[in-house]
């Protein structure tokens, strides 16, 4: 028996309670998984998650965070750190050259 798709929102609720709304996000990578919850067979079903989050009292701002904004904030930070690391590596190489 497949679990219902609403279990996904149960997990989101739990993660929000544990980590806070600013640290929860979802993705839509359905490739490589053997089975999905009933009713969440592909990305076209994601609007149901939005509706269930709304029904459970999440604000539109919080739903946007969960559905992608939090990921974008994390990815922006990853890019910032990568640029800093690249600058540091370039400085180390330039500083290590003998003239």
PAZARO-483267 format. One record per atom (N, C-alpha, C, O): residue in three letters; atom name; x negated, y negated, z. Coordinates in steps of 0.05 Angstrom, whole numbers, plus 32768, in hexadecimal, padded with zeros to 4 digits. Atoms other than C-alpha are relative to their C-alpha. Last residue first. Layout:
PT   residuo   atomo   east   north     up
PT       ALA      CA      X       Y      Z
...
end
This chain:
PT   residuo   atomo   east   north     up
PT       UNK       N   8007    8011   8017
PT       UNK      CA   7B4F    7D2D   7F48
PT       UNK       C   7FE3    7FFE   7FFC
PT       UNK       O   7FD9    7FF1   7FEA
PT       UNK       N   801A    800E   7FFC
PT       UNK      CA   7B68    7D65   7F73
PT       UNK       C   7FFA    7FF0   7FE7
PT       UNK       O   7FFF    7FF9   7FD1
PT       UNK       N   8012    8001   8018
PT       UNK      CA   7BB1    7D76   7F71
PT       UNK       C   7FE6    7FF2   8008
PT       UNK       O   7FE6    7FDE   8016
PT       UNK       N   8014    7FEB   7FFF
PT       UNK      CA   7BD2    7D88   7FB4
PT       UNK       C   7FEC    8000   7FE9
PT       UNK       O   7FD9    8010   7FE9
PT       UNK       N   8013    8005   7FEB
PT       UNK      CA   7BF7    7D47   7FBC
PT       UNK       C   7FEA    8014   8002
PT       UNK       O   7FD5    800F   800C
PT       UNK       N   800F    8018   8007
PT       UNK      CA   7C1A    7D4E   7F79
PT       UNK       C   7FEA    7FFA   8015
PT       UNK       O   7FD4    7FF2   800E
PT       UNK       N   8010    7FF9   8017
PT       UNK      CA   7C2F    7D96   7F89
PT       UNK       C   7FEE    7FE8   7FF8
PT       UNK       O   7FD6    7FEB   7FF3
PT       UNK       N   8014    7FED   7FF7
PT       UNK      CA   7C48    7D83   7FCE
PT       UNK       C   7FED    8007   7FEA
PT       UNK       O   7FD4    8009   7FEE
PT       UNK       N   8014    8010   7FF0
PT       UNK      CA   7C6C    7D46   7FB3
PT       UNK       C   7FEA    8012   8009
PT       UNK       O   7FD2    800A   8009
PT       UNK       N   800F    8010   8013
PT       UNK      CA   7C8F    7D71   7F7E
PT       UNK       C   7FEA    7FF0   800E
PT       UNK       O   7FD4    7FED   8004
PT       UNK       N   8012    7FED   800E
PT       UNK      CA   7CA3    7DA4   7FB3
PT       UNK       C   7FEF    7FF0   7FEC
PT       UNK       O   7FD7    7FF6   7FE9
PT       UNK       N   8015    7FF7   7FEE
PT       UNK      CA   7CBF    7D6D   7FDF
PT       UNK       C   7FED    8012   7FF3
PT       UNK       O   7FD4    8010   7FF7
PT       UNK       N   8012    8017   7FFB
PT       UNK      CA   7CE6    7D4D   7FA6
PT       UNK       C   7FE8    8008   8012
PT       UNK       O   7FD2    8001   800C
PT       UNK       N   800F    8003   8019
PT       UNK      CA   7D02    7D92   7F93
PT       UNK       C   7FED    7FE9   8002
PT       UNK       O   7FD6    7FEA   7FF9
PT       UNK       N   8015    7FEB   8001
PT       UNK      CA   7D16    7D9E   7FDB
PT       UNK       C   7FEF    7FFE   7FE7
PT       UNK       O   7FD7    8002   7FE8
PT       UNK       N   8014    8007   7FEC
PT       UNK      CA   7D3A    7D5B   7FDF
PT       UNK       C   7FE9    8015   7FFF
PT       UNK       O   7FD2    800D   8001
PT       UNK       N   8010    8017   800B
PT       UNK      CA   7D5E    7D6A   7F9D
PT       UNK       C   7FEA    7FF8   8014
PT       UNK       O   7FD4    7FF2   800B
PT       UNK       N   8011    7FF5   8016
PT       UNK      CA   7D73    7DAF   7FB7
PT       UNK       C   7FEF    7FE9   7FF5
PT       UNK       O   7FD7    7FEE   7FEF
PT       UNK       N   8016    7FF2   7FF4
PT       UNK      CA   7D8D    7D8F   7FF8
PT       UNK       C   7FED    800B   7FEB
PT       UNK       O   7FD4    8009   7FEE
PT       UNK       N   8011    8014   7FF2
PT       UNK      CA   7DB9    7D5F   7FD2
PT       UNK       C   7FE7    800C   800C
PT       UNK       O   7FD1    8002   8008
PT       UNK       N   800E    800F   8015
PT       UNK      CA   7DD3    7D96   7FA3
PT       UNK       C   7FED    7FEB   800D
PT       UNK       O   7FD7    7FE7   8003
PT       UNK       N   8014    7FED   800B
PT       UNK      CA   7DE5    7DC2   7FDF
PT       UNK       C   7FEF    7FF1   7FEB
PT       UNK       O   7FD7    7FF4   7FEA
PT       UNK       N   8015    7FFF   7FEC
PT       UNK      CA   7E08    7D86   8000
PT       UNK       C   7FEA    8013   7FF6
PT       UNK       O   7FD2    800D   7FFA
PT       UNK       N   800E    801A   8001
PT       UNK      CA   7E31    7D7A   7FC1
PT       UNK       C   7FE9    8000   8013
PT       UNK       O   7FD3    7FF6   800C
PT       UNK       N   8010    7FFF   8018
PT       UNK      CA   7E43    7DC5   7FC0
PT       UNK       C   7FF0    7FE6   7FFC
PT       UNK       O   7FD9    7FE7   7FF4
PT       UNK       N   8017    7FEE   7FFB
PT       UNK      CA   7E5B    7DC2   8008
PT       UNK       C   7FED    8000   7FE8
PT       UNK       O   7FD5    7FFE   7FEB
PT       UNK       N   8011    800E   7FEC
PT       UNK      CA   7E87    7D85   7FFA
PT       UNK       C   7FE7    8011   8005
PT       UNK       O   7FD1    8007   8007
PT       UNK       N   800E    8015   800E
PT       UNK      CA   7EA2    7DA6   7FBA
PT       UNK       C   7FEE    7FF1   8013
PT       UNK       O   7FD8    7FE8   800B
PT       UNK       N   8015    7FF4   8010
PT       UNK      CA   7EB3    7DE5   7FE1
PT       UNK       C   7FF0    7FEA   7FF2
PT       UNK       O   7FD7    7FEC   7FF1
PT       UNK       N   8016    7FF7   7FEE
PT       UNK      CA   7ED9    7DBD   8014
PT       UNK       C   7FE9    800C   7FF1
PT       UNK       O   7FD2    8007   7FF7
PT       UNK       N   8010    8017   7FF7
PT       UNK      CA   7F00    7D9A   7FDD
PT       UNK       C   7FE9    8008   8013
PT       UNK       O   7FD3    7FFD   8010
PT       UNK       N   8017    8007   8010
PT       UNK      CA   7F15    7DDB   7FBC
PT       UNK       C   7FEF    7FE9   800A
PT       UNK       O   7FD7    7FE8   8005
PT       UNK       N   7FFF    7FF7   801B
PT       UNK      CA   7F57    7DFB   7FD2
PT       UNK       C   7FE8    7FF7   7FEF
PT       UNK       O   7FE7    7FFD   7FD7
PT       UNK       N   8001    7FE3   8002
PT       UNK      CA   7F4A    7DF6   801C
PT       UNK       C   7FFD    8009   7FE3
PT       UNK       O   7FEE    801C   7FDD
PT       UNK       N   801A    7FF7   7FF5
PT       UNK      CA   7F3B    7DAC   801B
PT       UNK       C   7FFC    801E   7FFC
PT       UNK       O   7FE7    8027   7FF2
PT       UNK       N   8015    8007   8014
PT       UNK      CA   7F75    7D9E   7FEC
PT       UNK       C   7FE5    8009   800A
PT       UNK       O   7FD4    8012   7FFA
PT       UNK       N   7FFD    7FEC   8016
PT       UNK      CA   7FA3    7DC4   801C
PT       UNK       C   7FEB    7FFB   7FEB
PT       UNK       O   7FDF    800D   7FE0
PT       UNK       N   800D    7FE8   7FF6
PT       UNK      CA   7F89    7D99   8056
PT       UNK       C   8002    8016   7FEA
PT       UNK       O   7FEF    8026   7FE8
PT       UNK       N   801D    8005   7FFE
PT       UNK      CA   7F9A    7D59   8030
PT       UNK       C   7FF1    8019   8009
PT       UNK       O   7FDC    8020   7FFE
PT       UNK       N   800A    7FFF   801C
PT       UNK      CA   7FDF    7D74   801C
PT       UNK       C   7FE2    7FFB   8001
PT       UNK       O   7FD3    8008   7FF1
PT       UNK       N   7FFB    8019   800F
PT       UNK      CA   7FED    7D81   8066
PT       UNK       C   7FF4    8003   7FE4
PT       UNK       O   7FE4    8016   7FDE
PT       UNK       N   8019    800E   8008
PT       UNK      CA   7FF0    7DC8   8080
PT       UNK       C   8007    7FE7   7FF0
PT       UNK       O   801A    7FE7   7FE0
PT       UNK       N   8005    8019   7FF3
PT       UNK      CA   8032    7DDA   80A2
PT       UNK       C   7FE6    7FF2   7FF9
PT       UNK       O   7FDF    7FDD   8005
PT       UNK       N   800A    7FFC   7FE5
PT       UNK      CA   803B    7E24   8095
PT       UNK       C   7FF7    7FE6   800E
PT       UNK       O   7FEC    7FE6   8024
PT       UNK       N   7FEA    7FF6   7FEF
PT       UNK      CA   8068    7E15   805A
PT       UNK       C   7FF7    8004   801C
PT       UNK       O   8007    8000   802F
PT       UNK       N   7FEE    8016   7FFA
PT       UNK      CA   8031    7DEA   803C
PT       UNK       C   8017    8009   8012
PT       UNK       O   801E    7FFB   8025
PT       UNK       N   800E    8011   7FED
PT       UNK      CA   7FFF    7E23   8043
PT       UNK       C   8012    7FE8   8007
PT       UNK       O   8013    7FE0   801E
PT       UNK       N   7FFF    7FF3   7FE6
PT       UNK      CA   8032    7E52   8023
PT       UNK       C   7FF1    7FEF   8015
PT       UNK       O   7FFA    7FED   802C
PT       UNK       N   7FE5    8002   7FF5
PT       UNK      CA   803D    7E22   7FE9
PT       UNK       C   8002    800C   801B
PT       UNK       O   800F    8001   802D
PT       UNK       N   7FFA    801C   7FFA
PT       UNK      CA   7FF3    7E1A   7FDC
PT       UNK       C   801B    7FFD   800E
PT       UNK       O   801E    7FF0   8022
PT       UNK       N   8010    8006   7FE8
PT       UNK      CA   7FE8    7E65   7FDF
PT       UNK       C   8005    7FE3   8009
PT       UNK       O   8009    7FDE   8021
PT       UNK       N   7FF1    7FF4   7FEA
PT       UNK      CA   8021    7E6F   7FAD
PT       UNK       C   7FF1    7FFB   801B
PT       UNK       O   7FFE    7FF7   802F
PT       UNK       N   7FEC    8013   7FF7
PT       UNK      CA   7FFD    7E3F   7F7E
PT       UNK       C   8011    800A   8018
PT       UNK       O   801A    7FFB   8028
PT       UNK       N   8009    8012   7FEB
PT       UNK      CA   7FC4    7E72   7F7D
PT       UNK       C   8014    7FEA   8009
PT       UNK       O   8013    7FE3   8020
PT       UNK       N   7FF0    7FFD   7FE8
PT       UNK      CA   7FEC    7EA6   7F56
PT       UNK       C   7FF8    7FEC   8016
PT       UNK       O   8005    7FEB   802A
PT       UNK       N   7FE6    800D   8004
PT       UNK      CA   7FD1    7E92   7F12
PT       UNK       C   8012    8000   8018
PT       UNK       O   8026    7FF2   801A
PT       UNK       N   8002    801C   7FF8
PT       UNK      CA   7F8B    7EA4   7F2C
PT       UNK       C   801B    7FF1   7FFC
PT       UNK       O   8020    7FDC   8008
PT       UNK       N   8012    8011   8010
PT       UNK      CA   7F9A    7EEE   7F28
PT       UNK       C   8003    7FE3   8008
PT       UNK       O   8013    7FDC   801A
PT       UNK       N   800F    7FF0   8014
PT       UNK      CA   7FBB    7F29   7F4B
PT       UNK       C   7FEC    7FEF   7FEF
PT       UNK       O   7FD9    7FFB   7FE4
PT       UNK       N   8017    8012   8004
PT       UNK      CA   7FD1    7F02   7F89
PT       UNK       C   7FED    800E   7FEC
PT       UNK       O   7FD5    8011   7FF1
PT       UNK       N   7FF7    801B   8006
PT       UNK      CA   8018    7F1E   7F91
PT       UNK       C   7FE9    7FED   7FFB
PT       UNK       O   7FEE    7FD5   7FF6
PT       UNK       N   7FE8    8001   8011
PT       UNK      CA   8002    7F5E   7FB3
PT       UNK       C   800A    7FE3   7FFD
PT       UNK       O   800E    7FD5   8010
PT       UNK       N   7FE7    7FFF   7FF1
PT       UNK      CA   7FBD    7F53   7FD1
PT       UNK       C   8018    7FFF   7FEC
PT       UNK       O   8016    7FF2   7FD7
PT       UNK       N   7FF8    801B   7FF5
PT       UNK      CA   7F86    7F61   7F9F
PT       UNK       C   8018    8004   8011
PT       UNK       O   8027    8018   800F
PT       UNK       N   7FE3    8004   7FFD
PT       UNK      CA   7F63    7FA2   7F8C
PT       UNK       C   8004    7FE4   800C
PT       UNK       O   7FF2    7FD9   8019
PT       UNK       N   7FF0    7FE9   800A
PT       UNK      CA   7F1F    7FBB   7F74
PT       UNK       C   801E    7FFB   8002
PT       UNK       O   802D    8007   7FF3
PT       UNK       N   7FF2    7FF6   7FE8
PT       UNK      CA   7EFB    7F78   7F78
PT       UNK       C   8013    8016   7FF7
PT       UNK       O   8020    8014   7FE2
PT       UNK       N   8010    7FED   7FF0
PT       UNK      CA   7EC7    7F6B   7F42
PT       UNK       C   800D    800A   8019
PT       UNK       O   8001    8019   8028
PT       UNK       N   8011    7FED   800E
PT       UNK      CA   7EE4    7F2D   7F23
PT       UNK       C   7FF1    8012   8013
PT       UNK       O   7FE5    8008   8026
PT       UNK       N   7FF2    7FE6   8000
PT       UNK      CA   7F1C    7F0B   7F49
PT       UNK       C   7FF0    8016   7FF2
PT       UNK       O   7FF9    802C   7FF1
PT       UNK       N   800F    7FEC   800E
PT       UNK      CA   7EF2    7ECE   7F5A
PT       UNK       C   800D    801B   8003
PT       UNK       O   8009    8029   8017
PT       UNK       N   7FEE    7FF0   8010
PT       UNK      CA   7F24    7E99   7F6D
PT       UNK       C   7FF2    8015   7FEF
PT       UNK       O   7FF9    801B   7FD8
PT       UNK       N   8008    7FFF   801B
PT       UNK      CA   7F05    7E75   7FA7
PT       UNK       C   8013    8012   7FF0
PT       UNK       O   8025    801D   7FFB
PT       UNK       N   7FFC    7FE7   800F
PT       UNK      CA   7F1D    7E5F   7FEA
PT       UNK       C   7FF5    7FFE   7FE4
PT       UNK       O   7FF1    7FE8   7FDA
PT       UNK       N   7FF9    8004   801C
PT       UNK      CA   7F09    7E2B   801D
PT       UNK       C   8003    801C   7FF3
PT       UNK       O   7FFB    8030   7FFD
PT       UNK       N   7FF1    7FEA   800C
PT       UNK      CA   7F01    7E21   8067
PT       UNK       C   8006    7FFA   7FE3
PT       UNK       O   800F    7FE4   7FDC
PT       UNK       N   8013    7FEA   8006
PT       UNK      CA   7ECE    7DF6   808B
PT       UNK       C   800D    8018   7FF4
PT       UNK       O   8002    802E   7FF5
PT       UNK       N   8015    800A   8012
PT       UNK      CA   7EF1    7DB2   808F
PT       UNK       C   7FEC    8016   7FF8
PT       UNK       O   7FDA    8011   7FE8
PT       UNK       N   7FF6    8003   801B
PT       UNK      CA   7F30    7DD3   80AB
PT       UNK       C   7FEA    7FF7   7FEC
PT       UNK       O   7FEC    7FFD   7FD4
PT       UNK       N   7FF6    801B   8007
PT       UNK      CA   7F0E    7DEB   80E9
PT       UNK       C   8006    7FFD   7FE3
PT       UNK       O   7FFA    800A   7FD2
PT       UNK       N   8015    8011   800A
PT       UNK      CA   7EE1    7E27   80F7
PT       UNK       C   8009    7FE3   7FFB
PT       UNK       O   7FF8    7FD1   7FF9
PT       UNK       N   801B    7FFA   7FF7
PT       UNK      CA   7F0A    7E56   8123
PT       UNK       C   7FEC    7FEA   7FF8
PT       UNK       O   7FDC    7FE1   8008
PT       UNK       N   8001    8001   7FE3
PT       UNK      CA   7F51    7E3B   811C
PT       UNK       C   7FE4    8004   800B
PT       UNK       O   7FDC    7FF7   801E
PT       UNK       N   7FFB    801C   7FF8
PT       UNK      CA   7F47    7E2C   80D2
PT       UNK       C   7FFE    7FFD   801E
PT       UNK       O   7FF3    7FEA   8029
PT       UNK       N   801A    800E   8004
PT       UNK      CA   7F29    7E71   80C8
PT       UNK       C   8003    7FE3   8008
PT       UNK       O   7FF0    7FD7   8013
PT       UNK       N   8014    7FF8   7FEC
PT       UNK      CA   7F66    7E91   80E8
PT       UNK       C   7FE6    7FF1   7FFD
PT       UNK       O   7FDA    7FE7   8011
PT       UNK       N   7FF8    800A   7FE5
PT       UNK      CA   7F98    7E6A   80BF
PT       UNK       C   7FEB    8006   8015
PT       UNK       O   7FE3    7FF5   8025
PT       UNK       N   8005    801C   8001
PT       UNK      CA   7F71    7E7B   807F
PT       UNK       C   8007    7FF3   801B
PT       UNK       O   7FF7    7FE4   8026
PT       UNK       N   801D    8003   7FFC
PT       UNK      CA   7F73    7EC4   8092
PT       UNK       C   7FF8    7FE3   8000
PT       UNK       O   7FE7    7FDB   8010
PT       UNK       N   8005    7FF9   7FE4
PT       UNK      CA   7FBF    7EC1   809B
PT       UNK       C   7FE2    7FFD   8006
PT       UNK       O   7FDA    7FF3   801B
PT       UNK       N   7FFA    8019   7FF0
PT       UNK      CA   7FC1    7E9C   8059
PT       UNK       C   7FFD    8006   801D
PT       UNK       O   7FF5    7FF4   802C
PT       UNK       N   8015    8013   8006
PT       UNK      CA   7F9F    7ED7   8037
PT       UNK       C   8004    7FE7   8010
PT       UNK       O   7FF1    7FDC   801C
PT       UNK       N   8016    7FFA   7FED
PT       UNK      CA   7FCF    7F06   805B
PT       UNK       C   7FE8    7FED   7FFB
PT       UNK       O   7FD9    7FE7   800D
PT       UNK       N   7FFE    8013   7FEA
PT       UNK      CA   8006    7EE2   8033
PT       UNK       C   7FEB    8006   8016
PT       UNK       O   7FE5    7FF5   8026
PT       UNK       N   8012    8017   8004
PT       UNK      CA   7FEF    7F09   7FF6
PT       UNK       C   8000    7FED   8017
PT       UNK       O   7FED    7FDE   801B
PT       UNK       N   7FF4    8017   800D
PT       UNK      CA   8010    7F48   8010
PT       UNK       C   7FED    7FE8   7FFE
PT       UNK       O   7FDB    7FE5   800F
PT       UNK       N   7FF8    8014   7FED
PT       UNK      CA   7FE5    7F85   8020
PT       UNK       C   800D    7FE8   7FF1
PT       UNK       O   8006    7FE4   7FDA
PT       UNK       N   800F    8019   8002
PT       UNK      CA   7FE5    7FBC   7FEC
PT       UNK       C   800A    7FEC   8016
PT       UNK       O   8022    7FEB   801C
PT       UNK       N   7FEF    8018   8000
PT       UNK      CA   8000    8000   8000
PT       UNK       C   7FEE    7FE7   8000
PT       UNK       O   7FDC    7FE4   8010
end
